[in-house]
Amino acid sequence: MDERAAAKLRTIPQLQRLLEAPEAAPLVKQFSHAAVTAQLRRVLAGARTDLLEPGGPEAAPSTAELLTRVEAALAASRVPGLRRVNNATGVILHTNLGRAPLAQEAAAAAAAAAVAHGYCNVELDLETGARGLRTGIIETLLRELIGAEAAIAVNNNAAGMLLALSALAAGGEVLVSRGELVEIGGGFRIPDVIRHGGARLVEVGTTNKTRIDDYRRAITPATRVLLKVHQSNFQIVGFTETTTVPALATLAREAGLLLVDDLGSGNKLMGGPQAGLLAGRAAAIDRLRTHPMLRAVRLDKLSLAALEATLRLYHERGPSALPVLQAIGQSEAMLRDRAERLANLLGPFAAVRSTTGRAGGGALPGQKIASQGVTLGIPEQPPERLAKLLRMHRPAVVGRVLDGSLLLDMLAVADDEVPEVAAAVRLAMTA
Ligand SMILES: *Cc1c(COP(=O)(O)O)cnc(C)c1O
């Protein structure tokens, strides 16, 4: 390092000096000695990098400035990582935004399970005072809704698949169509799940065509399960053929095998909390219930409360009571009204336009929904910058950049969110 650089670096105050500075005392009190020290190290490393930068400053920032940086970073780290978002992406079941918005009843039930230090009768039968099943009510509701002999709920669909294959197919073979060997997302691949479940994958048919006879011919004494997987996030179009669930069920019955149909998870179109729901014949579900893996994949009390409330809504008021299904069923006129309300709150830089939204979540691949949105064309404000300002707003607003301007799609924005979206945009426009 040359002499000049070394001289510049000598202007950086020592860590210990900074910690002893009068300005540091309130920070230590508020954030702890350890937190301030760790953040000071980062700030000093940043100052060092700046000094060595070609054309960088001649001397390190003052003690006061360095401690101001420490304070800002520590204050920012206290903002909760998980924040509320106004979803203006036009995707109702957005995987990155927590998929299904819960019904008010479901959110309230989860909150109620968390109050009073979080005690609730998750495994206590209040009538008898004895230990009770944590998922009893949910299983009854599910069984009745689906018309199945038995049902069970676990943490998510991936967990449900792993549990089902481990309990029903370990040591044997699982037949799957080559067109259904899918990756769902986040690296969740059907062949891996089968392998981790301790079973052997047997591919049947071809990518585009699989017939019932392909399954029939592949059955051996080692076959345990016929597996059908919903093609959640892609489509095979053109010269195609797949087998129906009833045809597979008939074959499974004839051959004395089990049929597992992976429809995708309970928090997608069902519109509840993250969950994996399994329903079927009592003999099969009982094998899942007694499998040691069950404990590792069970639901916690907050999800149980939200799931029970969601299932009750289906029972009492039907699917149209669920926000997800309401959002999918919105008329273009409703969406246009909402877009116009937002545009009116924003003034001349906002324009209403038609857009194409989606259900998303890998639930209905490619299904487009005609929607309406508001584009923001603000002079000297690049759309990416505006998008970032809105993402960082609290609550965040997440839109998408389309044709060179920021688009706020109204498909997944609730009516009562319009004023706060407008407030966030007005603030960002002047930033
Ligand atoms: C989404 C999906 C999964 C994974 O569901 P998670 O609840 O995210 O674990 C598995 N299988 C299919 C067919 C899916 O669509």
The ligand as an SDF file (V2000), in Angstrom:
LIG
                    3D

 15 15  0  0  0  0  0  0  0  0999 V2000
  -47.4580  -26.5320   -4.7550 C   0  0  0  0  0  0  0  0  0  0  0  0
  -47.3650  -27.9850   -4.9440 C   0  0  0  0  0  0  0  0  0  0  0  0
  -46.6210  -28.7750   -4.0550 C   0  0  0  0  0  0  0  0  0  0  0  0
  -45.9090  -28.1810   -2.8820 C   0  0  0  0  0  0  0  0  0  0  0  0
  -46.8050  -27.6090   -1.9910 O   0  0  0  0  0  0  0  0  0  0  0  0
  -46.2870  -26.8460   -0.6800 P   0  0  0  0  0  0  0  0  0  0  0  0
  -47.4940  -26.6090    0.1490 O   0  0  0  0  0  0  0  0  0  0  0  0
  -45.6260  -25.5960   -1.1580 O   0  0  0  0  0  0  0  0  0  0  0  0
  -45.3250  -27.7540   -0.0120 O   0  0  0  0  0  0  0  0  0  0  0  0
  -46.5610  -30.1260   -4.2980 C   0  0  0  0  0  0  0  0  0  0  0  0
  -47.2200  -30.6930   -5.3410 N   0  0  0  0  0  0  0  0  0  0  0  0
  -47.9490  -29.9520   -6.2200 C   0  0  0  0  0  0  0  0  0  0  0  0
  -48.6370  -30.6390   -7.3520 C   0  0  0  0  0  0  0  0  0  0  0  0
  -48.0610  -28.5860   -6.0470 C   0  0  0  0  0  0  0  0  0  0  0  0
  -48.7680  -27.8490   -6.8960 O   0  0  0  0  0  0  0  0  0  0  0  0
  1  2  1  0
  2  3  1  0
  2 14  2  0
  3  4  1  0
  3 10  2  0
  4  5  1  0
  5  6  1  0
  6  7  2  0
  6  8  1  0
  6  9  1  0
 10 11  1  0
 11 12  2  0
 12 13  1  0
 12 14  1  0
 14 15  1  0
M  END
$$$$
